[in-house]
Amino acid sequence: MSLAEKLIKDFETLPEDKKIEVIDFVDFLKKRNRKNIESMMDLIIVENKEALEELSK
């Protein structure tokens, strides 16, 4: 059984209120990951500002 299949099987056995919690948690993880990526990109831009300005000419 794949990880996705196990997750779906376990998810289907949960009561509705717990399913909502799982969905909320998945949304939280996705947002946290997105924020981490944005922070990394901001840092890359700051650290390479001169080179990026030169490239933009």
C-alpha positions in Angstrom: 0.0 0.0 0.0 1.4 3.4 -1.0 1.7 6.3 1.5 -1.1 8.1 -0.3 -3.4 5.1 -0.2 -2.8 4.6 3.5 -3.5 8.3 4.1 -6.8 8.2 2.2 -7.8 4.9 3.9 -7.1 6.4 7.4 -8.7 9.7 6.5 -11.9 8.0 5.4 -12.3 6.4 8.8 -12.2 9.7 10.7 -15.3 11.6 11.9 -16.1 14.7 10.0 -14.7 17.1 12.6 -11.4 15.3 12.5 -11.3 15.4 8.7 -11.7 19.2 8.9 -8.7 19.3 11.3 -6.6 17.2 8.9 -7.5 19.5 6.0 -6.7 22.6 8.2 -3.3 21.0 9.1 -2.4 20.3 5.5 -3.3 23.9 4.6 -1.0 25.1 7.5 1.9 22.9 6.3 1.5 24.2 2.7 1.4 27.9 3.9 4.4 27.3 6.1 6.4 25.8 3.3 5.4 28.7 1.0 6.6 31.2 3.6 9.9 29.3 3.9 10.4 29.4 0.2 9.5 33.2 0.1 12.0 33.8 2.9 14.7 32.0 1.1 14.0 33.9 -2.1 14.1 37.2 -0.2 17.5 36.2 1.2 18.9 35.3 -2.2 17.7 38.6 -3.6 19.3 40.6 -0.7 22.6 38.6 -0.9 22.8 39.0 -4.7 21.4 42.6 -5.1 24.4 44.0 -6.9 24.5 41.1 -9.4 20.8 41.3 -10.0 20.9 45.0 -10.6 23.8 44.5 -13.1 21.8 41.8 -14.9 18.7 44.1 -15.1 20.6 46.7 -17.1 
